[in-house]
Amino acid sequence: MSGGSAMAKHALLSPSSAARWTSCPPSARLCEHIAEAPSLFAEEGTEAHALCEYKVRLALGLPAQDPTPTLGFYNEQMEDCANEYTAFVLDALQQERDAKRDPIILLEQKVDISSYVPECSGTADCIIVSDRHLHVIDFKYGQGVPVSAERNTQMMLYALGAIGMFASLYEMEQVSMTVFQPRLANVGTFTMASEELLEWADSYLRSRADLAFKGEGDFCSGPHCRFCKVKATCRKRAEANLDLARYEFTKPVLLGDHEIAEILTQADELASWVSDIRGYSFSLLERGGTLEGFKLVEGRSIRRYADEAAAADAVRSAGFDPYEHKVLGITAMTELLGRTRFNEILGSHVVKPKGKPTLVPEGDKRPAITINDFMEEK
């Protein structure tokens, strides 16, 4: 959410893409002139941020203009999420006040990170700075991928900018960084010593940023590829994924468990890469391009009514009830009632059975189960 006339410059090494360009420095210049496709999800997120800022400003008694009439994606869920975010921010501020640390709070605060990253600045959703403590809070409205606060590169850059702003006024010994992602019930805080953050910036960030700005360094494939503009056509990513096909298996006909484990560690990334390749190929052919050995064809379609209302009238005239009657699902009902009203009216009627066993990497934070644990529920 950087702004101003220097947006184009800031977009090269922006905090939001820092996880990518610190891991793969030359990707910054490689993607520099590739246009970002408009996204309804991004527009929705921008509107949710505007509502959050308004709610917090209103709660703090600051001048605020209600953006709701102009929000195209506004609904009860966005209202509830903004209220939850506001409550979290106010609670974090109150904790600093209770500790008598004389805090100040800044919303949608522009921070300058150019002392570490060339021509870099960003906008932090919320900064609470006090004696001995800095707290950066980042609101995420997305519900596709959980965002971790642990050593979150984007937030570490925001924190560096905030330290630079207030170093002459406050002795900040600890830095806390919170990701607030309400639609995934994901709220996490990572805390580190300010000295450790500054050491990371001097010993790692500065050199990686210098490489990225010059378009130098080595290409590197990894989780950071998810949001790269050239993720489908990047040769380094292709090489990393095709390594799986060249895996040197041992002689026996059947794979051993250790070999299965080796394959699983790469399977998700491989599936993601293949999906990106398919998406790129489809887009290429859709635009009139050619791809040797492939073409677009008409897929299967499902019959539908040309006019549902007219069809319902016709069936009703024949003496039948054209509608099926069933209770709305949890998600649809929550959108209808709003989260607060849903909990008031239906909270006692909702049960949550154990989820179906899912295979995940060992580092996943959820506790391991056995099939007996699942069968007990039944």
C-alpha positions as CSV (number, residue, x, y, z in Angstrom):
1,M,0.0,0.0,0.0
2,S,2.7,2.5,-0.9
3,G,1.5,5.7,-2.5
4,G,2.5,9.0,-3.9
5,S,4.1,10.0,-7.1
6,A,7.0,7.6,-6.6
7,M,4.8,4.5,-6.7
8,A,6.5,3.1,-9.7
9,K,9.9,3.3,-8.0
10,H,8.6,1.8,-4.8
11,A,7.0,-1.0,-6.6
12,L,10.5,-2.4,-7.6
13,L,11.5,-3.3,-4.0
14,S,8.3,-3.0,-2.1
15,P,7.9,-4.4,1.4
16,S,4.9,-6.6,0.3
17,S,7.2,-8.5,-2.2
18,A,10.3,-8.5,0.1
19,A,10.0,-12.2,0.8
20,R,10.5,-12.8,-2.9
21,W,13.2,-10.3,-3.8
22,T,15.3,-11.1,-0.7
23,S,15.2,-14.8,-1.6
24,C,15.6,-14.3,-5.4
25,P,17.2,-10.9,-6.0
26,P,17.2,-10.8,-9.8
27,S,13.5,-11.5,-9.9
28,A,12.9,-7.8,-9.0
29,R,14.2,-6.4,-12.3
30,L,12.9,-9.4,-14.2
31,C,9.3,-8.6,-13.1
32,E,9.7,-4.8,-13.2
33,H,7.9,-4.0,-16.4
34,I,5.3,-6.8,-16.3
35,A,1.9,-5.4,-15.6
36,E,0.0,-6.6,-12.6
37,A,-3.4,-8.0,-13.6
38,P,-6.3,-6.3,-11.8
39,S,-7.7,-8.4,-9.0
40,L,-11.1,-8.3,-7.4
41,F,-9.5,-9.8,-4.3
42,A,-7.1,-6.9,-4.1
43,E,-9.9,-4.4,-4.5
44,E,-11.9,-6.1,-1.8
45,G,-8.8,-6.0,0.5
46,T,-8.3,-2.3,-0.1
47,E,-11.9,-1.6,0.8
48,A,-11.6,-3.7,4.0
49,H,-8.5,-1.7,5.0
50,A,-10.4,1.5,4.5
51,L,-13.2,0.3,6.7
52,C,-10.7,-0.8,9.4
53,E,-9.0,2.5,9.4
54,Y,-12.3,4.3,9.8
55,K,-13.4,2.1,12.7
56,V,-10.2,2.6,14.6
57,R,-10.1,6.3,14.1
58,L,-13.7,6.6,15.2
59,A,-13.0,4.5,18.3
60,L,-10.0,6.8,19.2
61,G,-12.0,9.9,18.7
62,L,-10.0,11.0,15.6
63,P,-11.5,12.7,12.6
64,A,-13.0,10.0,10.4
65,Q,-15.2,9.8,7.3
66,D,-17.4,6.7,6.9
67,P,-16.3,5.0,3.6
68,T,-19.2,2.5,3.7
69,P,-21.4,4.2,1.1
70,T,-18.6,3.9,-1.4
71,L,-17.6,0.3,-0.7
72,G,-18.7,-2.1,-3.5
73,F,-17.7,-5.3,-1.5
74,Y,-19.2,-4.2,1.9
75,N,-21.2,-6.9,3.7
76,E,-21.8,-8.1,7.3
77,Q,-18.6,-10.2,7.2
78,M,-16.4,-7.2,6.3
79,E,-18.2,-5.2,9.1
80,D,-17.5,-8.0,11.6
81,C,-13.8,-8.3,10.6
82,A,-13.3,-4.6,10.9
83,N,-14.9,-4.6,14.4
84,E,-12.6,-7.5,15.4
85,Y,-9.5,-5.7,14.1
86,T,-10.5,-2.5,15.9
87,A,-11.0,-4.4,19.2
88,F,-7.6,-6.0,18.8
89,V,-5.8,-2.7,18.1
90,L,-7.5,-1.0,21.0
91,D,-6.5,-3.8,23.3
92,A,-2.9,-3.7,22.2
93,L,-2.9,0.1,22.8
94,Q,-4.4,-0.3,26.2
95,Q,-1.8,-2.9,27.2
96,E,0.9,-0.2,26.5
97,R,-1.0,2.4,28.5
98,D,-1.5,0.0,31.4
99,A,2.3,-0.6,31.4
100,K,2.7,3.2,31.6
101,R,4.9,3.3,28.5
102,D,3.4,6.5,27.1
103,P,2.4,5.0,23.7
104,I,1.4,6.7,20.5
105,I,-0.6,5.1,17.7
106,L,-0.3,5.7,14.0
107,L,-2.7,4.4,11.3
108,E,-1.9,3.9,7.6
109,Q,1.5,5.3,8.4
110,K,4.0,5.8,5.6
111,V,7.5,4.6,6.6
112,D,10.8,5.1,4.8
113,I,13.0,2.1,4.5
114,S,15.5,3.6,2.0
115,S,18.4,3.5,4.4
116,Y,18.4,-0.2,4.0
117,V,16.5,-0.8,0.7
118,P,17.0,1.6,-2.3
119,E,14.0,3.8,-3.0
120,C,11.8,1.7,-0.6
121,S,8.9,2.9,1.4
122,G,5.6,1.4,2.5
123,T,2.4,2.0,4.5
124,A,1.9,0.1,7.7
125,D,-1.7,-0.5,8.8
126,C,-1.0,0.2,12.5
127,I,2.0,1.2,14.5
128,I,2.0,1.4,18.3
129,V,5.3,2.8,19.5
130,S,6.1,3.3,23.2
131,D,9.1,3.3,25.6
132,R,11.0,0.0,25.1
133,H,8.4,-1.5,22.7
134,L,7.3,-1.3,19.1
135,H,4.2,-3.1,17.8
136,V,3.4,-3.3,14.1
137,I,0.0,-4.7,13.2
138,D,-0.9,-5.8,9.7
139,F,-4.5,-6.5,8.6
140,K,-4.9,-9.2,6.1
141,Y,-8.4,-9.7,4.6
142,G,-7.4,-12.6,2.3
143,Q,-8.7,-16.1,3.0
144,G,-6.7,-18.1,0.5
145,V,-3.4,-18.5,2.2
146,P,-2.6,-18.1,6.0
147,V,0.1,-15.5,6.5
148,S,2.6,-16.2,9.3
149,A,3.9,-13.5,11.5
150,E,7.1,-15.4,12.3
151,R,10.0,-13.5,10.7
152,N,7.6,-12.0,8.2
153,T,9.8,-10.0,5.9
154,Q,7.2,-7.4,5.0
155,M,6.5,-6.6,8.6
156,M,10.2,-6.5,9.5
157,L,10.7,-3.8,6.9
158,Y,7.8,-1.8,8.3
159,A,9.4,-2.2,11.8
160,L,12.7,-0.9,10.5
161,G,11.0,2.1,9.1
162,A,9.2,2.8,12.3
163,I,12.4,2.5,14.3
164,G,14.0,5.0,12.0
165,M,11.2,7.4,12.6
166,F,11.1,7.2,16.4
167,A,14.7,6.2,17.5
168,S,15.4,9.7,18.8
169,L,12.2,9.7,21.0
170,Y,11.9,6.1,22.2
171,E,14.3,3.3,23.4
172,M,12.6,0.4,21.6
173,E,14.1,-2.8,23.0
174,Q,11.5,-5.2,21.7
175,V,9.6,-5.3,18.4
176,S,6.3,-7.2,18.1
177,M,4.8,-7.9,14.7
178,T,1.2,-9.1,14.4
179,V,-0.7,-10.6,11.4
180,F,-4.4,-10.1,11.9
181,Q,-6.2,-12.3,9.4
182,P,-9.8,-12.7,10.7
183,R,-11.4,-14.7,7.8
184,L,-9.0,-17.5,8.5
185,A,-9.1,-17.0,12.3
186,N,-5.4,-16.4,12.0
187,V,-3.9,-14.0,14.5
188,G,-0.3,-14.4,15.3
189,T,2.4,-12.3,16.9
190,F,6.2,-12.6,16.5
191,T,8.5,-10.7,18.9
192,M,12.2,-10.2,18.6
193,A,14.8,-7.9,20.1
194,S,15.3,-4.7,18.2
195,E,19.0,-5.3,18.1
196,E,18.4,-8.6,16.3
197,L,16.2,-6.9,13.8
198,L,18.8,-4.2,13.1
199,E,21.5,-6.9,12.8
200,W,19.4,-8.8,10.2
201,A,19.0,-5.5,8.3
202,D,22.7,-4.8,8.3
203,S,24.0,-8.3,7.6
204,Y,21.4,-9.6,5.3
205,L,18.7,-7.2,4.1
206,R,21.0,-4.5,2.9
207,S,23.1,-6.8,0.7
208,R,20.1,-8.6,-0.8
209,A,18.4,-5.3,-1.6
210,D,21.5,-4.0,-3.3
211,L,21.6,-7.2,-5.5
212,A,17.9,-6.9,-6.3
213,F,18.1,-3.2,-7.2
214,K,21.0,-4.0,-9.6
215,G,19.3,-7.0,-11.0
216,E,22.1,-9.2,-9.9
217,G,22.5,-12.4,-7.8
218,D,21.2,-15.9,-8.3
219,F,17.7,-17.0,-9.2
220,C,16.3,-19.2,-6.5
221,S,13.1,-21.3,-6.5
222,G,11.0,-21.7,-3.4
223,P,7.7,-20.8,-1.6
224,H,8.3,-17.2,-2.5
225,C,7.5,-18.0,-6.2
226,R,3.8,-18.1,-5.4
227,F,3.3,-14.4,-6.0
228,C,6.0,-14.0,-8.7
229,K,4.8,-12.5,-12.1
230,V,6.9,-15.0,-14.1
231,K,6.3,-18.1,-11.9
232,A,4.9,-20.1,-14.9
233,T,7.8,-19.4,-17.3
234,C,10.8,-19.1,-14.9
235,R,13.5,-21.6,-15.9
236,K,15.0,-21.9,-12.4
237,R,11.6,-22.9,-11.0
238,A,11.2,-25.4,-13.8
239,E,14.6,-26.9,-13.2
240,A,13.9,-27.3,-9.4
241,N,10.6,-29.0,-10.1
242,L,11.9,-31.3,-12.9
243,D,14.6,-32.5,-10.5
244,L,11.9,-34.7,-9.0
245,A,11.6,-36.5,-12.4
246,R,15.3,-37.2,-12.3
247,Y,15.3,-38.6,-8.8
248,E,17.6,-41.5,-8.6
249,F,15.6,-44.3,-7.1
250,T,17.1,-47.5,-5.8
251,K,16.8,-50.8,-7.6
252,P,13.8,-52.5,-6.1
253,V,10.5,-52.3,-8.1
254,L,8.6,-50.9,-5.2
255,L,9.4,-47.5,-3.6
256,G,10.5,-47.5,0.0
257,D,8.9,-45.4,2.6
258,H,11.9,-43.0,2.8
259,E,11.5,-42.5,-1.0
260,I,7.8,-41.8,-0.7
261,A,8.6,-39.2,2.0
262,E,11.2,-37.6,-0.3
263,I,8.6,-37.3,-3.1
264,L,5.9,-35.9,-0.7
265,T,8.2,-33.1,0.4
266,Q,8.2,-31.8,-3.2
267,A,4.7,-32.8,-4.3
268,D,2.7,-29.7,-3.3
269,E,5.2,-27.4,-5.0
270,L,5.3,-29.6,-8.1
271,A,1.5,-29.5,-8.3
272,S,1.4,-25.8,-7.9
273,W,4.0,-25.4,-10.7
274,V,2.0,-27.6,-13.0
275,S,-1.1,-25.6,-12.3
276,D,0.7,-22.4,-13.1
277,I,2.0,-23.8,-16.3
278,R,-1.5,-24.9,-17.3
279,G,-2.8,-21.4,-16.5
280,Y,-0.2,-19.7,-18.6
281,S,-0.8,-22.0,-21.5
282,F,-4.6,-21.5,-21.4
283,S,-4.1,-17.7,-21.3
284,L,-1.7,-17.9,-24.2
285,L,-4.1,-19.8,-26.4
286,E,-7.0,-17.8,-25.3
287,R,-5.2,-14.6,-26.6
288,G,-4.8,-16.3,-30.0
289,G,-1.3,-17.6,-29.5
290,T,-0.1,-21.1,-30.5
291,L,1.4,-23.9,-28.4
292,E,2.8,-26.9,-30.3
293,G,0.7,-30.0,-29.6
294,F,-2.1,-28.2,-27.8
295,K,-5.3,-26.3,-28.6
296,L,-8.4,-25.0,-26.8
297,V,-11.7,-26.8,-27.3
298,E,-15.2,-26.4,-25.9
299,G,-15.6,-28.2,-22.7
300,R,-18.6,-30.1,-21.3
301,S,-21.5,-27.9,-20.2
302,I,-24.5,-28.3,-17.9
303,R,-28.0,-27.7,-18.9
304,R,-29.7,-24.7,-17.2
305,Y,-32.9,-22.8,-17.4
306,A,-32.9,-19.8,-19.8
307,D,-35.2,-18.0,-17.3
308,E,-35.5,-19.5,-13.8
309,A,-38.5,-17.4,-12.8
310,A,-40.4,-18.4,-16.0
311,A,-39.5,-22.0,-15.4
312,A,-40.8,-21.9,-11.9
313,D,-44.1,-20.3,-13.0
314,A,-44.6,-23.0,-15.6
315,V,-44.0,-25.8,-13.1
316,R,-46.3,-24.1,-10.5
317,S,-49.0,-23.8,-13.2
318,A,-48.8,-27.5,-13.7
319,G,-49.6,-28.0,-10.0
320,F,-46.1,-28.8,-8.7
321,D,-43.8,-27.0,-6.3
322,P,-40.7,-25.9,-8.2
323,Y,-38.5,-25.1,-5.2
324,E,-36.5,-27.3,-2.9
325,H,-36.5,-26.2,0.7
326,K,-33.5,-26.7,2.9
327,V,-31.6,-24.7,5.6
328,L,-28.8,-22.5,4.3
329,G,-25.3,-23.7,4.9
330,I,-23.1,-22.3,7.6
331,T,-21.3,-19.9,5.3
332,A,-24.4,-18.6,3.6
333,M,-26.3,-18.3,6.9
334,T,-23.4,-16.3,8.4
335,E,-23.4,-13.9,5.4
336,L,-27.2,-13.6,5.8
337,L,-27.2,-12.9,9.5
338,G,-23.8,-11.5,10.1
339,R,-21.3,-13.2,12.4
340,T,-22.6,-11.6,15.6
341,R,-26.2,-12.4,15.0
342,F,-25.3,-15.9,13.7
343,N,-23.6,-16.7,17.0
344,E,-26.5,-15.2,19.0
345,I,-29.2,-17.2,17.2
346,L,-27.5,-20.4,16.1
347,G,-24.4,-20.7,18.2
348,S,-25.9,-23.5,20.3
349,H,-27.1,-25.3,17.3
350,V,-23.8,-25.7,15.6
351,V,-21.5,-28.7,16.1
352,K,-18.0,-29.2,14.7
353,P,-17.1,-32.8,14.1
354,K,-13.5,-33.9,13.8
355,G,-12.0,-33.1,10.4
356,K,-11.1,-35.8,7.9
357,P,-7.4,-37.0,8.5
358,T,-5.1,-34.9,6.3
359,L,-1.5,-35.5,5.4
360,V,0.8,-32.6,6.2
361,P,4.5,-32.0,6.7
362,E,5.9,-32.8,10.1
363,G,6.5,-29.1,10.8
364,D,2.7,-28.4,10.8
365,K,1.7,-27.1,14.2
366,R,-1.4,-29.3,14.6
367,P,-0.9,-32.4,16.8
368,A,-0.5,-35.8,15.1
369,I,-3.4,-38.2,15.3
370,T,-3.9,-41.9,14.7
371,I,-6.8,-43.5,12.8
372,N,-8.1,-44.6,16.2
373,D,-8.5,-40.9,17.3
374,F,-10.7,-40.3,14.3
375,M,-12.8,-43.5,14.7
376,E,-13.6,-42.6,18.3
377,E,-15.6,-39.6,17.1
378,K,-17.7,-41.9,15.0
